[in-house]
Amino acid sequence: MKRPNYRKTVTTVGVIAFIYTALVIILMRLEIGAPGARIDGAMDAIWYLTETLTTVGYGDLLPVTYWGRMIGFVFLLSSLGVYGFIIGQIANFMSTLKEHKEMGLNGTSYKGHVVMIGWNEFGKSVIDHLVGAGRQIAVVTKDKPSIDIIREYYSSDQVFTLYSDFNNWDLLEKANIKDSSIVFINLMDDTEKLVYIINAKKHYADLNYVVTLDNGNLKSTFQSAGVTYAISKNEISSKLLASYIYEPDVAFLSEEIIAFAHEDHEYDMKQILVKADNPFSGMYYEKVFFDLKKECNVVLFGIVKNSDGQKKLFKNPEGNIKIETGDYLIMLMDGKGATKLKRHFHIEEGV
């Protein structure tokens, strides 16, 4: 990417200033004391230079000597070059600002967002679902033409785009990666993803990472490397395909609920945090199950509890399990139920 050459600009300005300073000094020596001279000092010479370069030409000060007028010609003719230089620098500065904004070099203030390393059609489909769920995404791409494509599909308050080499760790700070909730490694092949994870963990050891694998046998390898979630594309698609073969209605519902609900009649599965002001905090699971069904037409079928920093999932639990602040409730609901549910939780879904 083109970057402004500030050293060259400063050098050019210095040379121009030196030349004009020298010409002003020579002009003063030629004019001061000459018969009929109107330039009597440094301020007069500087004023004459200024009104000549700016093409104002008041006519109040004029050189009277031959060589003084020659210097005046130099001032007059060089004004075109000076204007061109100034306008060029302003245009270059504005162009640089625009380019930095388009390339994401001004950074983003996103927090708790998803950082996606790499852009392709699969990544676009993932972003579509994340945006539908109200999440913000920072996309890091080294494919410059894809920036315009991303901007065409998504607004800047939904998706931030950073043009960078994936291994430029300093530039990745522009995506506010340290404050992200999870990093999705969306590279071309499993080997490239594994190498990138190992390097990324050296710089951002505390972040959560998720990858999709072409080879499901590598799942344990990626988990050993520090990946939080390693998902096999083939495993998911094969399970869904088998389900379509022998229980198509279940497969159809499964495909629907793992995404977000576009319409009120469509169903979605949500994981929602129980905060301190949640009316269900302190109540037993069974009681909340019936209250949610009655009040919101929402089906509660799981709870996630935090124990010593570790999450434990209870699927449709039996017994007296009390819901506490910091737990996650997993629920099935349609669009109308989600609207009613927000009156109790006041937050969006997701970890």
C-alpha angles and dihedrals in degrees: 000000000000114000127190116257099228094173091057091048093050091047092051092049090049093051092048091049091049093050094048092046090053092048092049091052092049090047091054093051091049097046107035108093095009116132110272092004115168096183103079104162150000094286091053091050093048091047091051090050091050097049091045096049091046090048090232092126103186091177093221092117124039134164113244102190123084096241091040089059090048088057087049088056089052090052092048097046095041091054088080091056093045091051090048091050093049094046090046092052092048091049091047091050093050091046090051092050091050092047092048090052093048092048091048094243091136088067132223136262094216114139128188089014134137119258114207117197107206134012130236140129092282090052090051092056090050091050091050090059094043092050089048088055091052097253125142120229133199111204119201112199136166092196103095097195090057090066092073090046092053092047090051093055102039138035122241092249089059104038129025117198125207122189105211146125106266092234095051094106095178092055091047086069086074087070088055087236094168091065095045122116095220140355118225112205103210102175130142106261139014096251092054090048093051094050091048092050092052091051094043092053089059090061102029107026096159099054126103116243131198128187137177115225131212089197111050091193089074094063095101090047092055092045089052088052090058104267112151096205125018112184126190112219092201093049093054095044093046092051091049092047092050090049091052088053099054105016107022096169092055090048091050091051092045091054091049099048098049089063130051125278113256095185134033092250094053121092130233136182114227135189110206131182120237107228127194093262093051110123091220095055109116094020126115120260095240093053092049090048092060095039093053092048092048099042103034107013086241123145115218111203107156147024132202118208127194116226119175091335092310122113120222122192121215111194114207089333125208126216132034104322113168120214111232138184110279095032122121121227118208113209142172116221146149125236094272091050090051090055092051091046093058088067087067102036104027091201139093124252126269141066 
